[in-house]
Amino acid sequence: MNKISQERQKFERYLKDAGLKVSKGRDAVFTEVMHSHGHFTAEELAKTCLGKKPAVSRATVYRALHELLEAGVVRETAFGDKHHHFEHVYDEKPHHHAQCVRCRRFIEFPDLKEDLVYRPYLEKQGFKVLGHEMHFYGICRSCQKNGE
C-alpha cells in the first residue's frame, strides 16, 4: 500500500469515527492536497478546488481542510502572516521553518528532536502533545547580499 493510500485510510477512519461520510467534495479536497507540493493556504486550496470539475465550494474546502488537520493528514503552521499555511505530512521528514522578513522566502531545516526536552514537562502538566513546530525569522543571504 502506498503512502497516499495510507493517508486516505487515515482520513476515512477519522471521518467514520466522527460520524461523517466520504463525500465527493471531501474526496476532491483530499486529492488536491495530496498532489500539492510545499506550503499552501486555505484560500489557495479553495481557489484551486473552485476551478476543478466538478467545483468544490469554498465552505466545503475549509471544512474538509479542518478535518484533514484533525485526522493528522496535514499540518498547520503560522508564519506571522494573517493566514495560516498547511502542508501534507505523508512524505515530509519532520522539519521546521525559517522565513526571510524581506522576500518572505522559506528555508526548511531538520527537526532535531527538541520536543524530547519539552514533552516530559508538558505531559506532567497534563498537556497532550500532538506535535510541535519552530520558526525563525530573519534576513536571508540573498537579501543581505542585495542590501534589501
Steps between C-alpha positions, in 0.01 A plus 500: 500500500646838404519800732211688341277195544605482865413868544163442332428216744600723791263773376215257437546348847486848654180583309337170599590552867354851479179368344573668165493364147761513226326746270611591149604841632713356780657255258580779252664710772698199624624428147601861439689517829686177423610641165613832645866567558629728770290734710156627408232714659137403535409773252750371241353152539146639469587683177652185353200287598253757366673478162467121478213301352283448691569812701522469878358786703723717716308390812558132418872565446538675836298231679693214334832669569411519870407130492831414329678691773309317774574167329873573496523502120616863482672726743434867553760762560489875550783712368390824659275562201129556542438171318612161623687269268458126460702214360432130470708282726516166317834554326647763725783441741447687826622853442466861603506831318694823480348787305665805353311809615591683179435263209277260703695196376507192723791285599418157641734343751492158666331424828766427761265324741476806724151386600666229712620779730158666537261206474557356853441841659181559304368150569555556873272801461232274351558630148464249216759593239382442143800656332728798504652755268776756515530818295789736452465841338785695349661618178615244245845502338365631170324798657806579714720483193268724297468749784124463501 
